[in-house]
């Protein structure tokens, strides 16, 4: 006699809450997209009909894995409930030879006899103590400015420095350079794979720009999307065999890009070298690691035909290997995971990157719902939450500056709008917001969070 709570959605509508009674038979949620996905988070909760935030039994299950997954629930003929979570079985096969070992992903499980709030706090504490890397588990995150919604691809060095000066005057602590700084990247049709600075846009180079930003009193962060490649790039011209696609068919594109084959050790070594060079040559304190499409055309030219069923899991192992190398070499860099927002929001990514961009949707009303659902399984200290412009670029809704801050304050605060166009009044409001946030930063980021009112039902 259990009820199931799942956290489902789509791009810019992640982790919406759904509840249903579990009847005899099999119920399944899954992702076949090669990522844990925004469709269904790999986290589920069971409770009784009377279980609420503060009363009743609640069981939680969270998969420590970032690839395609499935969660199955079955009530058998004698009313016993069985739960299974792991790698998605669709099109997955792995021939295990004698004496070989295969490691299945683990599931973090917890129980509360005092409702959903206590269950969430169990997960929050477990994640902070045992999933997040030790150097970041209790470390306060900086208030940052990200230039994406202010400039998108159209920026100059002068514009970036002007934004950074304004960010410093408002009390922000870090400047993050987003997409468009590398290769021939002036739109989303070119440049991915070419991780060298576009000197036409930034004559100082990344090292010089970072020094300039540091002199202003701000830390410097940068955006990368290393798992991806554009046709229009030097890397594709040099290594067309490095992409995931079937050689006999025209591949489908997502955001005009293909996925690099991280199941190939050569690709992992290449990305390790090129990113290590980037992080070594400039004083980079933060890295936003993006991933803007799902998998298709599942085929690796580095794997034999009979082993293609291994590809998606080998890819994930290659990604974890790459992240392990980079985070060990650069332990001071604060990595933030992103996959078109919350398309890969899971404990596997949090093991390597102590925070995740919650959603590309920064509209305050939408974020009420997205963040509320996310809090069930994830602490506010891992939830990226920014104040953006009004009307929202995603849903065109107008919301007051105070509302946008109030929502973002219950996460890792950042600002993502053209702050050079603020009125004097808006500038003063943001200064006060940041002062308030810094004063209460430890509480807002690491305090125990209790849900009081459900925005899905009120």
Phi and psi in degrees as a GROMACS rama.xvg file:
@    title "Ramachandran Plot"
@    xaxis  label "Phi"
@    yaxis  label "Psi"
@TYPE xy
-108.952  155.841  UNK-2
-116.212  140.872  UNK-3
-106.416  133.931  UNK-4
-113.847  121.011  UNK-5
-121.66  164.045  UNK-6
-126.57  96.7528  UNK-7
-120.217  168.741  UNK-8
163.601  -140.536  UNK-9
-164.263  -176.995  UNK-10
-57.0674  136.172  UNK-11
58.3633  16.2706  UNK-12
-148.532  48.6196  UNK-13
-77.8994  152.887  UNK-14
50.0263  50.1251  UNK-15
-79.2635  143.267  UNK-16
-88.6228  132.025  UNK-17
-128.071  139.843  UNK-18
-126.024  139.574  UNK-19
-156.311  150.341  UNK-20
-76.4342  141.806  UNK-21
-91.9125  116.983  UNK-22
-103.388  167.184  UNK-23
-55.461  140.454  UNK-24
121.536  -163.248  UNK-25
-118.365  133.167  UNK-26
-120.832  137.547  UNK-27
-139.654  139.382  UNK-28
-118.783  148.114  UNK-29
-160.159  171.412  UNK-30
-132.454  126.105  UNK-31
-106.674  17.2361  UNK-32
-91.4977  -0.27105  UNK-33
85.1221  -7.80552  UNK-34
-129.402  162.047  UNK-35
-62.5064  -29.7993  UNK-36
84.0762  157.06  UNK-37
-82.9534  -13.8685  UNK-38
-62.7152  -49.2622  UNK-39
-144.238  121.541  UNK-40
-72.9208  142.051  UNK-41
-76.7649  51.3858  UNK-42
-146.721  126.096  UNK-43
-134.276  158.363  UNK-44
-131.822  140.692  UNK-45
-115.979  140.263  UNK-46
-152.613  172.978  UNK-47
-84.7719  170.24  UNK-48
-60.1966  -33.003  UNK-49
-89.8917  -5.61887  UNK-50
-64.9636  131.095  UNK-51
-129.891  -161.22  UNK-52
-63.8893  -28.3162  UNK-53
-123.605  -6.14577  UNK-54
-136.05  146.96  UNK-55
98.3537  162.265  UNK-56
-76.2489  144.812  UNK-57
-147.873  132.118  UNK-58
-116.486  136.044  UNK-59
-123.059  146.538  UNK-60
-138.566  120.87  UNK-61
-130.594  120.932  UNK-62
-81.4268  132.381  UNK-63
-92.8279  77.8307  UNK-64
-165.811  146.927  UNK-65
-113.672  -0.744552  UNK-66
-97.609  -167.09  UNK-67
-59.5325  136.98  UNK-68
-139.728  169.618  UNK-69
-142.87  147.017  UNK-70
-125.167  119.065  UNK-71
-114.501  137.893  UNK-72
-128.39  131.862  UNK-73
-136.141  127.158  UNK-74
-96.8674  117.783  UNK-75
-85.7373  177.808  UNK-76
-61.1765  -18.6108  UNK-77
-106.56  25.5022  UNK-78
64.4672  28.6693  UNK-79
-95.0263  131.936  UNK-80
-94.9976  127.441  UNK-81
-116.791  138.649  UNK-82
-124.879  136.584  UNK-83
-136.531  133.243  UNK-84
-134.66  143.252  UNK-85
171.273  -160.51  UNK-86
-61.7299  140.017  UNK-87
-62.4496  127.779  UNK-88
-77.6293  -14.092  UNK-89
-65.2937  121.384  UNK-90
60.963  19.8007  UNK-91
-107.33  126.376  UNK-92
-149.291  146.342  UNK-93
-143.686  107.248  UNK-94
-76.4748  109.183  UNK-95
-95.8155  114.263  UNK-96
-80.9788  164.858  UNK-97
-55.8323  132.995  UNK-98
75.6644  -1.34208  UNK-99
-82.091  157.712  UNK-100
-122.71  139.95  UNK-101
-124.142  127.512  UNK-102
-100.128  120.868  UNK-103
-85.9409  150.625  UNK-104
-61.5779  147.513  UNK-105
-89.7202  160.239  UNK-106
-120.159  128.765  UNK-107
-87.4338  124.179  UNK-108
-123.489  147.254  UNK-109
-151.022  158.251  UNK-110
-130.761  143.716  UNK-111
-131.836  136.024  UNK-112
-96.1061  2.3821  UNK-113
-122.683  37.0725  UNK-114
86.376  -174.897  UNK-115
-73.2551  -33.1046  UNK-116
-60.2539  -45.519  UNK-117
-65.4063  -38.6151  UNK-118
-61.4148  -44.5044  UNK-119
-61.2104  -43.1382  UNK-120
-62.8667  -34.8161  UNK-121
-58.5669  -49.1859  UNK-122
-64.8129  -42.8089  UNK-123
-56.782  -47.2486  UNK-124
-67.7116  -42.2687  UNK-125
-62.7278  -42.8523  UNK-126
-63.5658  -46.6692  UNK-127
-66.0431  -34.5579  UNK-128
-85.4362  -35.0286  UNK-129
-124.416  -11.8673  UNK-130
-102.931  -49.2752  UNK-131
-66.2566  140.397  UNK-132
-58.7005  139.947  UNK-133
-52.6454  -37.0775  UNK-134
-70.2101  -12.9798  UNK-135
-116.038  -5.50407  UNK-136
-64.0265  -30.8487  UNK-137
-122.883  15.1868  UNK-138
-87.7757  124.816  UNK-139
-64.4859  137.183  UNK-140
-89.1053  144.426  UNK-141
-72.4548  151.616  UNK-142
-78.012  117.695  UNK-143
-115.653  161.047  UNK-144
-116.941  131.233  UNK-145
-115.775  132.011  UNK-146
-83.0154  -2.53201  UNK-147
-58.0876  -56.783  UNK-148
-72.0089  -16.3865  UNK-149
-78.7257  -36.1511  UNK-150
-127.972  -23.9277  UNK-151
48.7422  -132.438  UNK-152
-80.0805  -16.1465  UNK-153
-93.4423  91.0569  UNK-154
-144.847  162.102  UNK-155
-125.155  167.771  UNK-156
-59.3712  -40.3834  UNK-157
-62.2351  -43.5279  UNK-158
-63.6374  -41.2288  UNK-159
-62.5174  -44.5526  UNK-160
-67.2096  -37.6274  UNK-161
-61.3179  -42.8364  UNK-162
-63.985  -41.2481  UNK-163
-64.4902  -41.41  UNK-164
-61.5575  -42.5059  UNK-165
-66.1633  -41.294  UNK-166
-59.3508  -42.5766  UNK-167
-63.4976  -42.0596  UNK-168
-64.9167  -24.6244  UNK-169
-87.2303  -9.2332  UNK-170
103.914  7.642  UNK-171
-73.6206  161.644  UNK-172
-116.401  -13.2597  UNK-173
-147.096  143.477  UNK-174
-113.319  127.296  UNK-175
-114.724  121.763  UNK-176
-88.2407  117.661  UNK-177
-92.578  -158.746  UNK-178
-55.7444  145.647  UNK-179
111.897  3.94145  UNK-180
-93.1457  -5.54036  UNK-181
-124.085  159.974  UNK-182
49.3163  -140.766  UNK-183
-103.663  50.722  UNK-184
-92.6834  92.0908  UNK-185
-115.228  -7.64107  UNK-186
-156.528  -171.503  UNK-187
-89.6169  18.4377  UNK-188
-101.248  -4.47523  UNK-189
-149.73  159.944  UNK-190
99.5455  -29.7786  UNK-191
-60.8935  129.207  UNK-192
110.174  -23.9886  UNK-193
-101.215  84.3816  UNK-194
-89.7163  60.5885  UNK-195
-131.971  151.515  UNK-196
-69.9757  139.346  UNK-197
-82.3372  101.465  UNK-198
-70.8589  -15.9844  UNK-199
-66.0791  -35.7387  UNK-200
-86.6491  -40.4126  UNK-201
-128.056  82.7569  UNK-202
-56.0873  -31.1133  UNK-203
-69.9633  -17.5196  UNK-204
76.7485  170.94  UNK-205
-65.9678  -40.3223  UNK-206
-61.8294  -46.128  UNK-207
-66.7854  -40.3747  UNK-208
-64.4001  -42.6286  UNK-209
-59.6562  -41.2215  UNK-210
-63.0263  -41.4892  UNK-211
-63.1091  -43.8529  UNK-212
-65.2034  -42.9162  UNK-213
-61.3536  -37.1361  UNK-214
-64.5412  -26.3708  UNK-215
-75.9179  -10.6678  UNK-216
96.6831  17.6149  UNK-217
-115.504  147.162  UNK-218
-75.6157  160.627  UNK-219
-119.067  133.786  UNK-220
-128.571  163.864  UNK-221
-143.408  152.369  UNK-222
-99.6312  137.408  UNK-223
-139.208  157.277  UNK-224
-136.413  68.6865  UNK-225
-68.3761  -22.7133  UNK-226
-78.0135  -4.6828  UNK-227
-115.169  162.751  UNK-228
-151.243  143.502  UNK-229
-99.7431  149.88  UNK-230
-52.8029  -44.7185  UNK-231
-83.76  78.6588  UNK-232
-158.113  154.406  UNK-233
-65.2381  -37.3073  UNK-234
-63.4827  -40.6856  UNK-235
-66.1831  -39.5274  UNK-236
-61.6945  -33.6273  UNK-237
-83.4281  -33.6589  UNK-238
-139.239  66.5483  UNK-239
-63.9231  -20.7906  UNK-240
-76.9341  -5.13211  UNK-241
-87.046  0.296601  UNK-242
-99.3466  155.069  UNK-243
-81.3826  109.963  UNK-244
-172.871  155.131  UNK-245
-85.0276  129.225  UNK-246
-64.4374  -18.2705  UNK-247
-96.5529  0.0838668  UNK-248
-133.97  149.406  UNK-249
-71.65  124.747  UNK-250
-78.4334  154.195  UNK-251
-83.2187  146.792  UNK-252
-108.037  153.571  UNK-253
-129.007  125.039  UNK-254
49.5985  38.9765  UNK-255
61.9603  28.9928  UNK-256
-140.088  159.494  UNK-257
-113.048  168.676  UNK-258
-104.388  132.394  UNK-259
-69.903  147.826  UNK-260
-86.0984  88.6309  UNK-261
-76.0866  -1.35282  UNK-262
-75.0871  -13.8264  UNK-263
-91.5609  116.186  UNK-264
-58.0544  -28.6644  UNK-265
-63.1872  -38.238  UNK-266
-67.9516  -42.6839  UNK-267
-61.3505  -43.6438  UNK-268
-63.4217  -41.3049  UNK-269
-61.376  -48.5148  UNK-270
-65.204  -37.2035  UNK-271
-58.8298  -46.0697  UNK-272
-67.6118  -46.9798  UNK-273
-70.4007  -35.9719  UNK-274
-76.6419  -34.7574  UNK-275
-62.3511  -38.1343  UNK-276
-62.8209  -45.1141  UNK-277
-60.6119  -48.9566  UNK-278
-71.6221  -21.6381  UNK-279
-84.3346  -34.635  UNK-280
-82.7612  -20.2  UNK-281
-125.963  155.315  UNK-282
-83.2125  80.4482  UNK-283
-98.7774  120.8  UNK-284
-100.922  -12.3152  UNK-285
-150.013  144.163  UNK-286
-137.691  122.5  UNK-287
-92.5591  113.49  UNK-288
-101.272  106.934  UNK-289
-100.857  164.618  UNK-290
-158.007  101.115  UNK-291
-105.042  24.7995  UNK-292
-158.854  159.827  UNK-293
-89.8716  173.277  UNK-294
-84.3486  144.567  UNK-295
-151.501  172.921  UNK-296
51.6593  53.343  UNK-297
-70.1121  96.5348  UNK-298
-160.761  133.944  UNK-299
-114.997  130.601  UNK-300
-77.8889  -1.81039  UNK-301
-101.311  0.585353  UNK-302
-123.189  140.245  UNK-303
-66.349  158.683  UNK-304
-56.8298  -41.3347  UNK-305
-73.9753  -8.93547  UNK-306
-112.623  12.7368  UNK-307
-62.4964  -24.3376  UNK-308
-66.0166  -10.8969  UNK-309
-86.1273  -15  UNK-310
-53.7836  -53.3043  UNK-311
-63.7719  -36.5754  UNK-312
-74.1577  -38.8315  UNK-313
-61.3222  -37.5319  UNK-314
-57.6746  -47.5476  UNK-315
-64.544  -38.5689  UNK-316
-65.0607  -37.0984  UNK-317
-65.0759  -41.3013  UNK-318
-63.0675  -46.7633  UNK-319
-61.2747  -38.3808  UNK-320
-61.784  -45.5476  UNK-321
-62.2479  -45.9102  UNK-322
-65.3807  -36.117  UNK-323
-63.1442  -43.7511  UNK-324
-61.8911  -49.8513  UNK-325
-67.9699  -42.4791  UNK-326
-71.1574  -26.0626  UNK-327
-77.5151  -36.202  UNK-328
-73.8798  -30.9499  UNK-329
-126.765  65.4345  UNK-330
-65.3273  -18.5994  UNK-331
-81.2559  -17.9935  UNK-332
-76.1589  126.989  UNK-333
-84.7759  107.432  UNK-334
-90.9006  136.637  UNK-335
-120.523  121.897  UNK-336
-78.491  149  UNK-337
-153.849  141.641  UNK-338
-145.76  86.9913  UNK-339
48.0653  44.6829  UNK-340
89.2998  -119.566  UNK-341
-100.138  36.661  UNK-342
-81.9348  -7.16932  UNK-343
-145.439  60.1608  UNK-344
-101.244  97.3526  UNK-345
-157.334  170.818  UNK-346
-70.6532  -25.7534  UNK-347
-61.6043  -46.3099  UNK-348
-69.0121  -36.9321  UNK-349
-66.4936  -23.0259  UNK-350
-63.8286  -35.8126  UNK-351
-97.481  -33.1837  UNK-352
-123.729  115.689  UNK-353
-75.6091  6.96824  UNK-354
-155.761  159.137  UNK-355
-136.775  138.611  UNK-356
-69.5727  115.98  UNK-357
-69.1133  -39.0569  UNK-358
-167.278  147.641  UNK-359
-69.2145  -12.4794  UNK-360
-86.3809  110.113  UNK-361
-104.291  8.34993  UNK-362
-62.8544  131.881  UNK-363
-61.4332  -43.7909  UNK-364
-64.3811  -44.2853  UNK-365
-61.7092  -38.7037  UNK-366
-68.5294  -28.2893  UNK-367
-50.0728  -50.1569  UNK-368
-72.542  -45.2194  UNK-369
-63.1778  -48.4058  UNK-370
-70.3216  -35.5681  UNK-371
-60.3027  -46.5691  UNK-372
-64.1446  -39.0886  UNK-373
-65.0557  -36.1205  UNK-374
-60.7158  -24.1034  UNK-375
-57.0098  -38.0505  UNK-376
-116  -9.34504  UNK-377
-137.583  136.524  UNK-378
-72.5822  151.559  UNK-379
-62.3515  -20.01  UNK-380
-74.0809  -2.32312  UNK-381
-115.282  3.89624  UNK-382
-106.083  106.852  UNK-383
-70.2164  128.847  UNK-384
-144.99  114.052  UNK-385
-115.666  150.34  UNK-386
-87.5385  121.859  UNK-387
-117.748  -169.486  UNK-388
-80.0948  167.961  UNK-389
-129.025  129.18  UNK-390
-71.0626  155.03  UNK-391
-59.9108  137.31  UNK-392
-70.06  -20.4077  UNK-393
-90.2784  -44.1542  UNK-394
-123.167  0.563838  UNK-395
66.0167  16.885  UNK-396
-83.7737  142.126  UNK-397
-95.6398  128.886  UNK-398
-137.558  148.21  UNK-399
-63.7372  151.792  UNK-400
-57.593  -37.9977  UNK-401
-62.5802  -41.7462  UNK-402
-64.7733  -43.3781  UNK-403
-60.3811  -40.0727  UNK-404
-69.7168  -43.8013  UNK-405
-56.6836  -37.7973  UNK-406
-74.2869  -45.8874  UNK-407
-66.4322  -26.8871  UNK-408
-64.3899  -22.3815  UNK-409
-91.1639  48.4494  UNK-410
-174.048  -154.083  UNK-411
-95.3468  103.495  UNK-412
-68.3743  133.18  UNK-413
-146.963  168.23  UNK-414
-125.022  140.605  UNK-415
-146.519  66.9187  UNK-416
-151.258  169.46  UNK-417
-78.2766  92.7417  UNK-418
-73.3279  -10.7213  UNK-419
-75.2799  -11.5013  UNK-420
-106.76  11.032  UNK-421
-68.331  147.663  UNK-422
-74.5796  166.34  UNK-423
-60.6931  -38.9713  UNK-424
-64.5782  -45.2384  UNK-425
-62.908  -38.3747  UNK-426
-61.7135  -42.7176  UNK-427
-66.694  -37.6427  UNK-428
-62.3412  -45.4263  UNK-429
-65.92  -38.6322  UNK-430
-56.8426  -45.6205  UNK-431
-67.7214  -37.0013  UNK-432
-60.2099  -46.4238  UNK-433
-67.4523  -39.8627  UNK-434
-60.3524  -43.183  UNK-435
-63.3529  -45.2984  UNK-436
-62.2748  -44.2067  UNK-437
-64.198  -37.0638  UNK-438
-63.0144  -36.5342  UNK-439
-112.097  19.4797  UNK-440
-59.1592  -43.9153  UNK-441
-63.5783  -40.9735  UNK-442
-66.5342  -46.9032  UNK-443
-67.3488  -34.8933  UNK-444
-88.2726  -35.8536  UNK-445
-122.374  -2.73051  UNK-446
-70.8089  164.743  UNK-447
-72.8249  124.607  UNK-448
-103.482  124.649  UNK-449
-113.713  129.276  UNK-450
-80.1875  126.828  UNK-451
-106.044  -33.527  UNK-452
-143.077  130.59  UNK-453
-87.1177  111.759  UNK-454
-70.7751  -13.1186  UNK-455
-76.2733  -20.1935  UNK-456
-120.763  -0.85336  UNK-457
